[in-house]
Amino acid sequence: MSTTTMSTTAKPKVIKAKLGLGHQTAQVVLNTSLNVYNNFFSSPFFVAAGVPAPPVDQATLKAANDTLQSAVAAAAGGGKQAVTAKNHAKDAVVTLLDQLATHVSVNSKGDMNAFMSSGFTPRSTAKSKTPPVSETIKKIASGPNSGEMEFTLMKYPGAVAYELHWGTPGAGGALPTTWTSTTVTAVRTPVTVKNLTPGTTYVFQARALLTGGGYSDYGDPIARIAV
């Protein structure tokens, strides 16, 4: 009597985008959409020959972004009609981003590098404790306002304070040549980095200030796109 062993091929894990943009401000939606526009349509994972055509073309997203940008500016004065027009323009952009997000999730085929090249932020699927971003940075999250990011640092034995610094990468992904830094006195409370330019990539590193005045080594550089 013979037995046959059947092999199964695991399906690639679907990476979903972090959305919920309908609850965000029009400016946050615009910044997110501009980031997707600048990245998705230049990504070889999504625009190369043989890749399925996206449900939203470049011209359509640009037109929607331009309309929203104008509507945001017009609504700055608080007029009722202008605010209504801004909300409609925001909803239109959110609809387009939802379509593109689904396309990216399906066609990235579980490849995080491909997904990240789209400009979307992946949705967290962790059911257990999330591992730290690096040996010195525990967590990075979007701040309450556009151009802000929140950092939770890792506790370092013997540290009296911490230093977090950031800058824009050099040519070819080289480390920044100019850094902005801030001192962090406690790791339990996230520190907010402000005045970042939405759509710009920044590199972040942290280190500990030790008793006696010395410093620990910087952790691995972590790149993130400001939203």
C-alpha positions as CSV (number, residue, x, y, z in Angstrom):
1,M,0.0,0.0,0.0
2,S,1.5,3.3,-1.0
3,T,0.9,6.7,0.4
4,T,1.0,10.0,-1.4
5,T,2.3,13.1,0.4
6,M,0.6,16.2,-0.8
7,S,2.6,19.4,-0.6
8,T,1.0,22.8,0.0
9,T,2.3,26.2,-0.9
10,A,1.6,28.8,1.7
11,K,-0.2,31.8,0.3
12,P,1.7,35.1,0.7
13,K,0.6,37.2,3.6
14,V,-1.5,40.1,2.5
15,I,-0.2,43.4,3.7
16,K,-3.0,45.9,4.3
17,A,-2.7,49.7,4.3
18,K,-3.5,51.8,7.4
19,L,-6.4,53.8,6.3
20,G,-9.3,55.4,8.3
21,L,-8.6,58.6,6.5
22,G,-12.2,59.6,6.5
23,H,-11.7,60.5,10.2
24,Q,-8.6,62.6,9.5
25,T,-8.4,66.3,8.7
26,A,-8.4,67.4,5.0
27,Q,-4.8,68.5,5.4
28,V,-3.7,65.1,6.7
29,V,-5.6,63.4,3.8
30,L,-3.9,65.7,1.3
31,N,-0.4,65.0,2.8
32,T,-1.0,61.3,2.7
33,S,-2.3,61.4,-0.9
34,L,0.6,63.6,-2.1
35,N,3.0,61.0,-0.5
36,V,1.3,58.2,-2.3
37,Y,1.2,60.2,-5.6
38,N,5.0,60.9,-5.3
39,N,5.9,57.2,-4.6
40,F,3.3,54.9,-6.1
41,F,3.6,56.1,-9.7
42,S,7.4,55.9,-9.7
43,S,7.6,52.5,-8.0
44,P,8.9,49.7,-10.3
45,F,6.7,47.3,-8.3
46,F,3.5,48.9,-9.6
47,V,4.2,50.7,-12.9
48,A,6.5,48.3,-14.7
49,A,5.5,46.4,-17.8
50,G,3.4,43.4,-17.1
51,V,2.1,44.8,-13.8
52,P,-1.7,45.1,-13.6
53,A,-2.9,48.7,-14.2
54,P,-4.0,50.5,-11.1
55,P,-7.6,51.4,-10.6
56,V,-6.7,55.1,-10.4
57,D,-4.3,56.7,-12.9
58,Q,-1.8,59.4,-12.1
59,A,-3.7,62.2,-13.8
60,T,-6.9,61.4,-11.8
61,L,-5.1,61.4,-8.5
62,K,-3.2,64.6,-9.3
63,A,-6.5,66.4,-10.3
64,A,-8.1,65.3,-7.0
65,N,-5.1,66.4,-5.0
66,D,-5.1,69.8,-6.7
67,T,-8.8,70.2,-6.1
68,L,-8.4,69.4,-2.4
69,Q,-5.3,71.6,-2.0
70,S,-7.3,74.5,-3.4
71,A,-10.3,73.7,-1.3
72,V,-8.2,73.6,1.9
73,A,-6.8,77.0,1.1
74,A,-10.3,78.4,0.3
75,A,-11.7,77.1,3.5
76,A,-9.1,78.7,5.7
77,G,-11.4,81.7,6.2
78,G,-14.1,79.4,7.6
79,G,-16.9,80.1,5.1
80,K,-19.7,77.5,5.1
81,Q,-19.7,76.8,1.4
82,A,-15.9,76.6,1.3
83,V,-15.8,74.2,4.2
84,T,-18.5,72.0,2.5
85,A,-16.5,72.0,-0.8
86,K,-13.3,71.1,1.2
87,N,-15.1,68.1,2.8
88,H,-16.4,66.9,-0.6
89,A,-12.9,67.2,-2.1
90,K,-11.5,65.3,0.9
91,D,-14.0,62.5,0.5
92,A,-13.1,62.2,-3.2
93,V,-9.4,61.8,-2.4
94,V,-10.2,59.2,0.3
95,T,-12.2,57.2,-2.2
96,L,-9.3,57.1,-4.7
97,L,-6.8,56.2,-1.9
98,D,-9.0,53.3,-0.8
99,Q,-9.0,51.9,-4.3
100,L,-5.2,52.3,-4.6
101,A,-4.7,50.8,-1.2
102,T,-6.5,47.6,-2.2
103,H,-4.5,47.4,-5.4
104,V,-1.3,47.8,-3.5
105,S,-2.2,45.1,-0.9
106,V,-3.0,42.6,-3.6
107,N,-0.1,43.3,-6.0
108,S,2.6,43.7,-3.4
109,K,2.1,39.9,-2.8
110,G,3.4,40.0,0.8
111,D,6.6,41.8,-0.1
112,M,7.1,44.6,2.4
113,N,9.6,46.4,0.3
114,A,7.1,46.5,-2.6
115,F,4.4,47.7,-0.3
116,M,6.5,50.5,1.3
117,S,7.4,51.8,-2.2
118,S,3.8,52.7,-2.7
119,G,3.8,55.5,-0.1
120,F,1.1,53.8,2.0
121,T,1.7,52.9,5.7
122,P,1.1,49.2,6.5
123,R,-1.6,48.4,9.0
124,S,-0.3,46.7,12.1
125,T,-1.4,43.1,12.5
126,A,0.5,42.3,15.6
127,K,-1.5,40.3,18.1
128,S,1.3,40.2,20.7
129,K,3.8,42.6,22.0
130,T,5.3,44.6,19.1
131,P,9.1,44.3,18.9
132,P,11.1,47.5,19.2
133,V,12.0,49.5,16.1
134,S,15.7,49.3,17.0
135,E,17.8,48.7,20.0
136,T,17.3,52.3,21.1
137,I,13.9,53.2,19.7
138,K,10.9,51.2,21.0
139,K,8.1,52.7,19.0
140,I,7.4,55.3,16.3
141,A,3.9,56.7,15.7
142,S,2.3,59.6,13.8
143,G,1.8,62.7,15.9
144,P,-1.5,64.5,16.5
145,N,-0.8,67.0,13.7
146,S,0.7,66.8,10.2
147,G,4.5,67.0,10.2
148,E,4.7,65.4,13.7
149,M,6.0,62.0,14.8
150,E,6.1,60.5,18.3
151,F,9.0,58.4,19.6
152,T,9.2,56.1,22.6
153,L,12.8,55.2,23.4
154,M,14.2,52.0,24.9
155,K,15.3,52.2,28.5
156,Y,19.1,51.9,28.8
157,P,20.8,50.8,32.1
158,G,22.6,53.6,33.8
159,A,21.2,56.3,31.6
160,V,20.4,59.8,33.0
161,A,18.9,61.1,29.8
162,Y,18.7,60.3,26.1
163,E,19.4,62.1,22.8
164,L,17.3,61.7,19.7
165,H,18.5,63.2,16.5
166,W,17.2,63.2,12.9
167,G,18.0,64.5,9.4
168,T,17.3,64.0,5.7
169,P,19.4,61.3,4.1
170,G,22.2,62.1,1.7
171,A,22.7,61.0,-1.9
172,G,22.3,57.3,-2.4
173,G,20.7,56.8,1.1
174,A,23.8,58.0,3.0
175,L,23.4,59.2,6.5
176,P,22.4,62.8,7.0
177,T,25.3,65.3,7.1
178,T,23.2,67.7,9.2
179,W,21.3,66.6,12.3
180,T,18.7,68.2,14.5
181,S,18.6,66.8,18.1
182,T,16.6,66.9,21.2
183,T,17.2,65.7,24.8
184,V,14.8,63.2,26.2
185,T,14.6,62.9,30.0
186,A,12.2,60.0,30.4
187,V,11.4,56.9,28.2
188,R,7.9,56.3,29.5
189,T,6.4,59.3,27.8
190,P,6.7,59.6,24.0
191,V,8.6,62.6,22.7
192,T,7.1,64.5,19.8
193,V,9.2,65.7,17.0
194,K,7.6,68.6,15.2
195,N,8.1,70.8,12.1
196,L,8.8,67.8,9.8
197,T,8.0,68.3,6.1
198,P,5.2,66.0,5.0
199,G,6.3,63.6,2.3
200,T,10.0,63.9,3.2
201,T,12.1,60.9,4.3
202,Y,14.0,61.4,7.6
203,V,16.5,59.2,9.4
204,F,16.3,58.9,13.1
205,Q,18.8,57.6,15.7
206,A,18.9,57.6,19.5
207,R,21.5,57.1,22.2
208,A,21.8,57.3,26.0
209,L,23.6,59.8,28.1
210,L,25.3,57.8,30.9
211,T,26.3,58.6,34.4
212,G,29.7,60.3,34.2
213,G,28.9,62.2,31.0
214,G,29.6,59.5,28.4
215,Y,27.2,58.3,25.7
216,S,26.2,54.9,24.5
217,D,26.5,54.0,20.8
218,Y,23.7,55.3,18.5
219,G,21.2,52.7,17.5
220,D,20.6,51.6,13.9
221,P,19.4,54.5,11.7
222,I,15.7,54.2,11.1
223,A,14.1,55.9,8.1
224,R,10.5,57.1,8.1
225,I,8.4,59.3,5.8
226,A,6.7,62.2,7.5
227,V,3.0,62.5,7.0
